[in-house]
Amino acid sequence: MKPMGAFPREFVAQSGALTIGGRPADGWAVEAGDTPMFVYDIEIVAARIARFRAAMPAIDLHYAIKANPHADLLAAIAPLVDGLDVASSGELAKAMIVKPAASISFAGPGKRDDELVAAITAGATLNVESEGEATRAFAIGDRLGHTPRMAVRVNPDIELRGSGMRMGGRASPFGVDAVRAAALVKAILAAGADWRGFHIYAGSQALDAGAIIETQAATIALAARLAEEASVAPPLVNLGGGFGVPYFAGDAALDVERVGDALAEALASRPAILGKTRFAIELGRWLVAEAGVYLTRVIDIKQSQGETFVVVDGGLNHQLAASGNFGTVVRRNYPIAVAARMGHAPTETVSVVGPLCTPLDRLGDKVALPPVHVGDLIAIFMAGAYGASASPTAFLGHPPASEIVTGI
Ligand SMILES: Cc1ncc(COP(=O)(O)O)c(C=O)c1O
C-alpha cells in the first residue's frame, strides 16, 4: 500500500455519498450526461479568496488563469480578484470577456507579434521578458498609434526555497536578469511607454511559509534596489506568488496567515522609494486546486500477478498531474475516494488505472480503498488546477471530460 494525500478540508469529514457543492457526485454525473468529468465548486474558491484577503495586508490579488481557464469559473472569479494574469493571446481573449484589459497582465517568453498587437491594442500590461520583446512592442505601438503598457519582468537573483518549480536565482528564459532590469526601465521610459512597474516571479508550489516570507522580503528589497538604480518609483510591484497546496501524504497546508503577517511588517518598513507603490500577488493553484474534483467511472476490475487493477474511464489525458507526469520528480498519489463510500474503512489495496495504452496512465498507485465495484464513481481530489487544460486531451482520441461549475 502507498499513501495518498489528504482530502481537502471541505470533503474530509464527509461520510457516505460524496457531495460536491451540496449535491451527490452521482447527480453531477447525470447532469453531465457521461463521465469522466470535472466539477469545480466556486464556493471553495470564494472561501480561499476570503481567507487571502483576511490574512494579507491591503495588496492586490491576481488570478493566474493558466491554473484553470474554464469560462464559467473565470466569470465567477473575476469580480472577486483585482487582476488576471494571462500567458497567451488565447488566455487574453478569455480574460477580456470578464475583466477590463487595464487589470490584465500578460507574461510569458516568446510573445508573437500578433500577441503583442492584441495586448497593446487592448491596453493590457505586457510583462516584458526581454530587451528584444520591448523593442518589438515599441515598434508595434508606434505602428498602431497606441502607447504600450509595460512592466519589466525581472529574473530575480533569488529563488523560492522548497518550491516545486523554481523560476529565479539561475539562468532563465523568464524576465531579464536583475543586473539589466534598471537599464530596461530607463529605455522603456525614454521610449514613452506607460511603465507599470516590476513583475518578479521566483517559483511555484511552495508549502513553507518561511520560504515565501524570505522570498517576499528579498523581492521587495530587489524592487527597491532596481527603482533606486533607475531613479524612478514603480507604480506596482507584482511580488509573484508560489502559494502551494497539499497534494500528497505528509504535505502540510501553507500557513497563509503567517505569510500575511510577515508581509504586512515588510511593507510597513519598506524602503522610501516604494512608499507609494502598490503591491500584488498572483496565484493560480492555491485559489482553485482544492475546488475541483475529477469523477471517473469504474469500467473493469482485474487481477494480475496478485495486484488488483481498477480500470476507469478517465486518465492522464484529462488529469495528467494526478498521474505524476506534470512536473513531479517522484510519482505520488493524489487523494482518491470511492464516491459512494466516503469515510468507509479501506478494505483493499488497488491501483486505479485509466484506459490509455501506456503504463503512465495510473491515477492511483496501490491505494487503500473501501470496496469498489464496476460502475462506481471514483473521485480524484485536488483537480481544480492544471487539470483539463494542462493534459494531453487529444492523446488516443478519447472524448474530452465535461466541466461543470457549481455555486454560481
Ligand atoms: C508567471 C507565473 N504566474 C503565476 C503562475 C501560477 O502558479 P501557481 O498556479 O503555482 O500559483 C505561474 C506558474 O508557473 C507563473 O509562471
The ligand as an SDF file (V2000), in Angstrom:
LIG
                    3D

 16 16  0  0  0  0  0  0  0  0999 V2000
    4.3830   33.9130  -14.0330 C   0  0  0  0  0  0  0  0  0  0  0  0
    3.5200   32.9390  -13.3520 C   0  0  0  0  0  0  0  0  0  0  0  0
    2.4830   33.3830  -12.6350 N   0  0  0  0  0  0  0  0  0  0  0  0
    1.6600   32.5260  -11.9860 C   0  0  0  0  0  0  0  0  0  0  0  0
    1.8510   31.1760  -12.0380 C   0  0  0  0  0  0  0  0  0  0  0  0
    0.8840   30.3010  -11.3230 C   0  0  0  0  0  0  0  0  0  0  0  0
    1.4720   29.4350  -10.4350 O   0  0  0  0  0  0  0  0  0  0  0  0
    0.6060   28.6640   -9.3520 P   0  0  0  0  0  0  0  0  0  0  0  0
   -0.5430   28.0280  -10.0630 O   0  0  0  0  0  0  0  0  0  0  0  0
    1.5340   27.6790   -8.7710 O   0  0  0  0  0  0  0  0  0  0  0  0
    0.1230   29.6760   -8.3580 O   0  0  0  0  0  0  0  0  0  0  0  0
    2.9380   30.6580  -12.7570 C   0  0  0  0  0  0  0  0  0  0  0  0
    3.1620   29.2210  -12.8340 C   0  0  0  0  0  0  0  0  0  0  0  0
    4.0350   28.7110  -13.4580 O   0  0  0  0  0  0  0  0  0  0  0  0
    3.7870   31.5740  -13.4510 C   0  0  0  0  0  0  0  0  0  0  0  0
    4.8020   31.1310  -14.1790 O   0  0  0  0  0  0  0  0  0  0  0  0
  1  2  1  0
  2  3  1  0
  2 15  2  0
  3  4  2  0
  4  5  1  0
  5  6  1  0
  5 12  2  0
  6  7  1  0
  7  8  1  0
  8  9  2  0
  8 10  1  0
  8 11  1  0
 12 13  1  0
 12 15  1  0
 13 14  2  0
 15 16  1  0
M  END
$$$$
